[in-house]
Amino acid sequence: MKTMTFDPTRDFASQMDADDPLRSFRKRFHIPKQADGMDGVYLCGHSLGLQPKAVASCIEEELKDWATLGVEGHSRAQHPWMPYHRFVTEQMAEIVGAKPLEVVVMNSLTVNLHLLMVSFYRTTSERHKILIEKGAFPSDRYAVTSQIRMRGLDPATSLIELTPRPGESCLRDEDILESIGREGRSIALILLPGVNYATGQAFDLKNITTQGHLRGCAVGFDLAHAAGNLQMQLHDSGADFAAWCTYKYLNGGPGCIAACFVHERHARSWQLPRFAGWWGHDEKTRFQMGPDFHPMEGAEGWQLSNPPILALAALRASLDLFAEAGMERLRTKSRLTTDYLRYLLEESTFGGFSIITPREPERHGAQLSLQITSGDRGVCERLLAAGVTVDWREPDTVRVAPVPLYNTFVDVYEFSRRFAAAMQ
Ligand SMILES: *Cc1c(COP(=O)(O)O)cnc(C)c1O
């Protein structure tokens, strides 16, 4: 990509918006208003993505089919409920760079992490540890420590937590690989994020997986902050499994159904232990209601229950937009808006904060994390009062994410102006 010369004026930002090939997508979202009735500056898609306008009609279609068809909707709805989860499989697989056989939407993220650890956290007396980051999302840490205890083991001896070097906020790739090299023979599972929720640091999935597999470790990723944000080649990374939610960059709505990936090489690994439910049973014989479990091939074999159709309807509306825009174009715009954000912040003279997200393009996505020197979380409240939605992560971080589907360069410009005022 050619390097862009930026300019710190509103006119420049407006011109960038006028030239943006994805500019028409913003109109297809509900943008929360600020106090004066104008569109607010919403830079919080890393936490909860905005609502595509098409969501309402997609959900209404299912409500109508349920009202008019009752149970017959399973086969006769306009989008029959029986195979409904498959209406999003191909698009979801495309978003993360996987094959459709490797992807299924089901449950919620933490539930999926547990189900996948049942299968891929296999311990022996020599190999029993899980490698995570010290700064992992709390739910992931709770999940792995409870999995360790379920095996009769102790997190004090079976959990390794990677820590940044003193004075640094992010992990260095070489330190991750060095830990895997050093401790690999005792590690059963490496579980790292695609993007760290607090720092915005992106991880090198392929390199981590390759090094982990060389040492005989299983490798899984939590893609909560990566799916719909980074362009990934999940299949080619070789990872054993991954899981992600759909309410952040994927705009599925609060608490929407999550997704998971199980690499093709495990598609017929019938010997893997797994928690079973009827929706994971071979669909050809599922309704014979027999006593013995025969799993579906691929990721679908990890399903437990028939899925929530109303949540899937919302997700279907959202993923249509991703299919139309394409991750490559989204990522191209995302790099520009986030680089523009960094540029404006670095041009500013008021100080009192530092950007902790790595600078290299392959080491971050849409989000920049700003460490506030004073630790004053009032800055987020002042921004909200000024019509800007970002969020705060303890102890001292403001997270800001321009999302390429609906944010503009003018949003980024307005953020920088109002952030300056909120800091003074
Ligand atoms: C958002 C997020 C979660 C949330 O988990 P749910 O099960 O969806 O509530 C978990 N892990 C990470 C890394 C996240 O970013």
The ligand as an SDF file (V2000), in Angstrom:
LIG
                    3D

 15 15  0  0  0  0  0  0  0  0999 V2000
  -15.5080  -10.0530   24.6400 C   0  0  0  0  0  0  0  0  0  0  0  0
  -14.6370  -11.1790   25.1000 C   0  0  0  0  0  0  0  0  0  0  0  0
  -15.1690  -12.2570   25.8190 C   0  0  0  0  0  0  0  0  0  0  0  0
  -16.6090  -12.2690   26.2450 C   0  0  0  0  0  0  0  0  0  0  0  0
  -17.0560  -13.5620   26.4520 O   0  0  0  0  0  0  0  0  0  0  0  0
  -18.6050  -13.9630   26.2770 P   0  0  0  0  0  0  0  0  0  0  0  0
  -18.5890  -15.4040   26.5420 O   0  0  0  0  0  0  0  0  0  0  0  0
  -19.0060  -13.5740   24.8880 O   0  0  0  0  0  0  0  0  0  0  0  0
  -19.3880  -13.1690   27.2760 O   0  0  0  0  0  0  0  0  0  0  0  0
  -14.3040  -13.2910   26.1740 C   0  0  0  0  0  0  0  0  0  0  0  0
  -12.9990  -13.2710   25.8180 N   0  0  0  0  0  0  0  0  0  0  0  0
  -12.4610  -12.2360   25.1290 C   0  0  0  0  0  0  0  0  0  0  0  0
  -11.0060  -12.2520   24.7710 C   0  0  0  0  0  0  0  0  0  0  0  0
  -13.2570  -11.1570   24.7630 C   0  0  0  0  0  0  0  0  0  0  0  0
  -12.7250  -10.1330   24.1090 O   0  0  0  0  0  0  0  0  0  0  0  0
  1  2  1  0
  2  3  1  0
  2 14  2  0
  3  4  1  0
  3 10  2  0
  4  5  1  0
  5  6  1  0
  6  7  2  0
  6  8  1  0
  6  9  1  0
 10 11  1  0
 11 12  2  0
 12 13  1  0
 12 14  1  0
 14 15  1  0
M  END
$$$$
